[in-house]
């Protein structure tokens, strides 16, 4: 199991993701991790924390921050959810990702 963090939440997340991928593969499934970056400037950079775990484990992922700046207020509805157009962007990115993963 990968454990390149020095303790705390990143280690727990790293282990959870690695375990998820292991179990999915054992079940004959392709693991895909969806990283939804928070819009609060104080939120940790999920991809920054987990990219090495994902890379080392050869775990496919989709990071919302790769497709939409989470600090851009125009991407959100008043209730804090992404606008439908942004959801569609994420959906297409996910379809593209799983299309690339198919044997």
Backbone as CSV, one residue per row, in Angstrom:
resi,resn,N_x,N_y,N_z,CA_x,CA_y,CA_z,C_x,C_y,C_z
1,UNK,0.847,-1.185,0.000,0.000,0.000,0.000,0.889,1.243,0.000
2,UNK,0.507,2.227,-0.764,1.276,3.459,-0.837,1.083,4.281,0.423
3,UNK,2.167,4.861,0.895,2.065,5.713,2.074,3.185,6.746,2.028
4,UNK,3.088,7.689,1.101,4.144,8.672,0.941,3.885,9.953,1.726
5,UNK,2.765,10.037,2.437,2.480,11.202,3.259,3.014,10.965,4.663
6,UNK,3.188,12.038,5.384,3.791,11.918,6.710,2.753,11.990,7.826
7,UNK,1.601,11.388,7.625,0.601,11.319,8.682,-0.570,12.241,8.428
8,UNK,-1.642,12.047,9.208,-2.803,12.900,9.112,-3.736,12.534,7.975
9,UNK,-4.599,13.470,7.639,-5.646,13.251,6.647,-5.123,12.785,5.295
10,UNK,-4.044,13.379,4.732,-3.590,12.882,3.431,-3.260,11.394,3.450
11,UNK,-2.693,10.880,4.539,-2.392,9.457,4.626,-3.677,8.651,4.611
12,UNK,-4.669,9.084,5.335,-5.951,8.389,5.353,-6.572,8.394,3.959
13,UNK,-6.590,9.537,3.301,-7.148,9.620,1.951,-6.362,8.751,0.972
14,UNK,-5.063,8.776,1.084,-4.222,7.961,0.221,-4.545,6.483,0.396
15,UNK,-4.660,6.060,1.618,-4.986,4.653,1.899,-6.387,4.298,1.417
16,UNK,-7.333,5.197,1.616,-8.703,4.937,1.158,-8.743,4.768,-0.357
17,UNK,-8.065,5.644,-1.060,-8.063,5.588,-2.519,-7.354,4.331,-3.011
18,UNK,-6.225,4.020,-2.402,-5.489,2.821,-2.800,-6.309,1.568,-2.530
19,UNK,-6.945,1.521,-1.391,-7.786,0.356,-1.048,-8.983,0.255,-1.997
20,UNK,-9.625,1.373,-2.276,-10.739,1.385,-3.219,-10.298,0.800,-4.560
21,UNK,-9.157,1.260,-5.068,-8.668,0.776,-6.358,-8.352,-0.712,-6.305
22,UNK,-7.739,-1.151,-5.224,-7.423,-2.583,-5.065,-8.689,-3.430,-5.097
23,UNK,-9.685,-3.032,-4.341,-10.939,-3.800,-4.270,-11.660,-3.783,-5.622
24,UNK,-11.710,-2.625,-6.252,-12.368,-2.535,-7.559,-11.691,-3.466,-8.561
25,UNK,-10.375,-3.457,-8.577,-9.648,-4.318,-9.516,-9.847,-5.795,-9.195
26,UNK,-9.864,-6.134,-7.920,-10.118,-7.520,-7.525,-11.501,-7.976,-7.988
27,UNK,-12.433,-7.049,-8.045,-13.795,-7.356,-8.491,-13.943,-7.261,-10.008
28,UNK,-12.834,-7.033,-10.719,-12.881,-6.950,-12.165,-13.388,-5.625,-12.694
29,UNK,-13.353,-4.599,-11.861,-13.836,-3.280,-12.260,-12.661,-2.330,-12.457
30,UNK,-12.911,-1.245,-13.145,-11.900,-0.203,-13.327,-12.191,0.912,-12.334
31,UNK,-11.259,1.165,-11.417,-11.496,2.251,-10.448,-11.309,3.614,-11.108
32,UNK,-12.187,4.534,-10.790,-12.043,5.921,-11.226,-12.335,6.797,-10.012
33,UNK,-11.415,7.681,-9.697,-11.573,8.598,-8.564,-11.989,9.961,-9.106
34,UNK,-13.020,10.526,-8.529,-13.552,11.826,-8.925,-13.220,12.809,-7.805
35,UNK,-12.315,13.739,-8.072,-11.898,14.730,-7.079,-12.667,16.029,-7.306
36,UNK,-13.576,16.335,-6.409,-14.376,17.554,-6.502,-13.735,18.604,-5.591
37,UNK,-13.065,19.549,-6.194,-12.362,20.581,-5.454,-13.345,21.588,-4.876
38,UNK,-13.199,21.904,-3.601,-14.031,22.916,-2.960,-13.692,24.305,-3.466
39,UNK,-14.659,25.214,-3.351,-14.443,26.572,-3.863,-13.889,27.525,-2.819
40,UNK,-13.843,27.105,-1.582,-13.303,27.927,-0.504,-11.783,28.018,-0.661
41,UNK,-11.219,29.212,-0.677,-9.766,29.346,-0.834,-8.961,28.590,0.228
42,UNK,-9.568,28.303,1.360,-8.871,27.562,2.406,-8.909,26.054,2.236
43,UNK,-9.694,25.572,1.264,-9.774,24.133,1.033,-8.445,23.608,0.497
44,UNK,-8.062,22.414,0.925,-6.804,21.856,0.412,-6.917,21.525,-1.072
45,UNK,-5.807,21.568,-1.761,-5.733,21.199,-3.174,-5.736,19.671,-3.246
46,UNK,-6.889,19.086,-3.546,-7.023,17.633,-3.541,-6.074,16.953,-4.523
47,UNK,-5.991,17.478,-5.713,-5.107,16.867,-6.694,-3.650,16.988,-6.249
48,UNK,-3.300,18.127,-5.698,-1.943,18.301,-5.181,-1.611,17.288,-4.093
49,UNK,-2.580,17.011,-3.233,-2.373,16.044,-2.150,-2.322,14.603,-2.646
50,UNK,-3.086,14.299,-3.672,-3.302,12.897,-4.038,-2.715,12.470,-5.380
51,UNK,-2.168,13.393,-6.139,-1.699,13.056,-7.486,-0.652,11.947,-7.470
52,UNK,0.263,11.994,-6.548,1.305,10.969,-6.484,0.709,9.597,-6.159
53,UNK,-0.252,9.550,-5.259,-0.938,8.290,-4.950,-1.625,7.746,-6.194
54,UNK,-2.318,8.618,-6.903,-3.024,8.211,-8.112,-2.054,7.748,-9.193
55,UNK,-0.956,8.469,-9.344,0.049,8.111,-10.350,0.719,6.781,-10.010
56,UNK,1.162,6.657,-8.781,1.868,5.441,-8.375,0.960,4.214,-8.424
57,UNK,-0.318,4.407,-8.146,-1.259,3.302,-8.178,-1.888,3.087,-9.542
58,UNK,-1.492,3.896,-10.533,-2.077,3.841,-11.874,-3.598,3.875,-11.784
59,UNK,-4.091,4.830,-10.996,-5.524,4.967,-10.727,-6.065,6.124,-11.562
60,UNK,-6.999,5.839,-12.461,-7.594,6.920,-13.256,-8.382,7.880,-12.358
61,UNK,-8.359,9.152,-12.741,-9.088,10.135,-11.941,-9.589,11.258,-12.827
62,UNK,-10.577,11.943,-12.304,-11.053,13.179,-12.902,-11.057,14.214,-11.785
63,UNK,-10.331,15.290,-11.986,-10.273,16.382,-11.008,-11.045,17.571,-11.567
64,UNK,-12.060,17.998,-10.858,-12.884,19.103,-11.352,-12.046,20.354,-11.600
65,UNK,-11.007,20.570,-10.788,-10.173,21.764,-10.943,-9.404,21.770,-12.264
66,UNK,-9.243,20.606,-12.892,-8.597,20.534,-14.206,-9.514,21.063,-15.314
67,UNK,-10.799,21.171,-15.025,-11.776,21.539,-16.039,-12.511,22.848,-15.746
68,UNK,-12.518,23.249,-14.475,-13.214,24.479,-14.082,-12.518,25.055,-12.855
69,UNK,-12.189,26.323,-12.921,-11.568,26.988,-11.777,-12.581,27.038,-10.630
70,UNK,-12.284,26.364,-9.517,-13.237,26.346,-8.411,-13.362,27.690,-7.693
71,UNK,-12.506,28.634,-8.011,-12.567,29.958,-7.388,-13.363,30.955,-8.237
72,UNK,-13.865,30.499,-9.380,-14.631,31.366,-10.271,-16.101,31.348,-9.847
73,UNK,-16.588,32.427,-9.243,-17.959,32.430,-8.740,-19.024,32.255,-9.827
74,UNK,-18.701,32.591,-11.071,-19.691,32.456,-12.136,-19.978,30.993,-12.484
75,UNK,-19.180,30.074,-11.971,-19.382,28.644,-12.237,-20.459,28.040,-11.339
76,UNK,-20.918,28.814,-10.362,-21.818,28.274,-9.346,-23.189,28.938,-9.339
77,UNK,-24.168,28.152,-8.944,-25.513,28.670,-8.683,-25.516,29.310,-7.299
78,UNK,-26.574,29.993,-6.963,-26.655,30.662,-5.663,-26.652,29.681,-4.489
79,UNK,-27.033,28.420,-4.734,-27.042,27.433,-3.649,-25.693,26.746,-3.468
80,UNK,-24.689,27.155,-4.260,-23.349,26.602,-4.106,-23.027,25.437,-5.030
81,UNK,-24.006,24.919,-5.738,-23.763,23.839,-6.687,-23.267,24.424,-8.007
82,UNK,-22.555,23.571,-8.749,-22.113,24.019,-10.077,-23.310,24.262,-10.988
83,UNK,-23.136,25.174,-11.928,-24.156,25.431,-12.948,-24.298,24.185,-13.828
84,UNK,-25.478,23.975,-14.414,-25.668,22.817,-15.293,-24.641,22.733,-16.420
85,UNK,-24.228,23.851,-16.954,-23.229,23.825,-18.033,-21.886,23.286,-17.539
86,UNK,-21.545,23.579,-16.301,-20.298,23.069,-15.724,-20.456,21.581,-15.418
87,UNK,-21.612,21.192,-14.899,-21.882,19.768,-14.686,-21.746,18.996,-15.996
88,UNK,-22.251,19.576,-17.093,-22.156,18.933,-18.404,-20.696,18.798,-18.832
89,UNK,-19.898,19.812,-18.533,-18.466,19.763,-18.831,-17.804,18.604,-18.090
90,UNK,-18.116,18.473,-16.806,-17.565,17.367,-16.007,-18.056,16.024,-16.541
91,UNK,-19.317,15.966,-16.896,-19.880,14.730,-17.426,-19.188,14.296,-18.709
92,UNK,-18.942,15.242,-19.594,-18.252,14.902,-20.844,-16.813,14.475,-20.570
93,UNK,-16.158,15.148,-19.646,-14.788,14.764,-19.288,-14.760,13.344,-18.724
94,UNK,-15.773,12.996,-17.938,-15.854,11.645,-17.382,-16.087,10.623,-18.494
95,UNK,-16.996,10.924,-19.409,-17.247,10.013,-20.533,-15.988,9.833,-21.382
96,UNK,-15.263,10.910,-21.615,-14.008,10.820,-22.362,-13.008,9.938,-21.630
97,UNK,-12.927,10.113,-20.313,-11.992,9.322,-19.506,-12.326,7.836,-19.573
98,UNK,-13.568,7.485,-19.332,-13.900,6.059,-19.332,-13.833,5.483,-20.751
99,UNK,-14.067,6.312,-21.759,-13.896,5.843,-23.137,-12.450,5.477,-23.419
100,UNK,-11.518,6.239,-22.851,-10.096,5.948,-23.015,-9.665,4.708,-22.247
101,UNK,-10.423,4.336,-21.208,-10.054,3.198,-20.349,-10.571,1.869,-20.850
102,UNK,-11.542,1.910,-21.738,-12.122,0.669,-22.241,-11.094,-0.111,-23.039
103,UNK,-11.101,-1.451,-22.846,-10.132,-2.281,-23.571,-10.411,-2.318,-25.066
